[in-house]
């Protein structure tokens, strides 16, 4: 059985807003980064990224940070 092959599909160029530190929560420290636009380009897809989303991140702070 041969290994699966990868094929380039598209490139994302995402414009991000400033990082918003929300602070501590039960799930860890919360940070939000707004997605404010961008482009998708490649042989399998193309288009615009709209100002409609965000990346919500929870992480545990290390004791030394």
C-alpha positions as CSV (number, residue, x, y, z in Angstrom):
1,X,0.0,0.0,0.0
2,X,1.5,3.4,-1.0
3,X,1.5,6.4,1.2
4,X,-1.2,9.0,0.6
5,X,-0.2,12.0,-1.5
6,X,-0.8,15.6,-0.6
7,X,-1.9,18.2,-3.2
8,X,-2.0,21.9,-2.7
9,X,-5.6,23.1,-2.6
10,X,-5.6,26.8,-1.5
11,X,-3.8,29.4,0.5
12,X,-5.5,31.5,3.2
13,X,-4.3,35.0,4.0
14,X,-6.3,36.1,7.0
15,X,-6.4,39.7,8.4
16,X,-6.7,39.7,12.2
17,X,-7.8,42.3,14.6
18,X,-6.1,43.0,17.9
19,X,-5.9,40.3,20.6
20,X,-8.6,40.8,23.2
21,X,-7.6,39.3,26.6
22,X,-10.9,38.3,28.3
23,X,-9.2,36.9,31.4
24,X,-9.6,33.8,33.6
25,X,-12.5,31.4,33.3
26,X,-13.3,27.9,34.5
27,X,-11.8,26.5,31.3
28,X,-8.6,28.5,31.6
29,X,-7.5,31.9,30.4
30,X,-9.6,33.2,27.5
31,X,-8.3,35.2,24.5
32,X,-10.2,36.3,21.4
33,X,-8.8,37.4,18.0
34,X,-11.3,38.8,15.5
35,X,-11.1,37.8,11.9
36,X,-11.5,41.0,9.9
37,X,-11.0,39.8,6.3
38,X,-8.6,38.2,3.9
39,X,-8.4,36.1,0.8
40,X,-8.5,32.4,-0.3
41,X,-6.5,31.6,-3.5
42,X,-5.5,28.4,-5.2
43,X,-6.4,25.8,-7.8
44,X,-9.3,24.3,-5.7
45,X,-10.8,27.4,-4.1
46,X,-10.8,31.2,-4.3
47,X,-12.7,34.0,-2.6
48,X,-12.8,36.5,0.2
49,X,-12.8,36.0,3.9
50,X,-15.6,38.1,5.5
51,X,-15.5,40.0,8.7
52,X,-17.8,37.5,10.4
53,X,-15.7,35.4,12.8
54,X,-13.1,35.1,15.5
55,X,-10.7,32.6,17.0
56,X,-11.6,31.9,20.7
57,X,-8.8,30.4,22.6
58,X,-8.6,29.0,26.1
59,X,-5.3,28.1,27.6
60,X,-3.8,27.3,31.0
61,X,-1.3,29.8,32.2
62,X,2.0,28.4,33.4
63,X,2.9,29.3,37.0
64,X,6.0,31.2,35.8
65,X,4.2,33.5,33.3
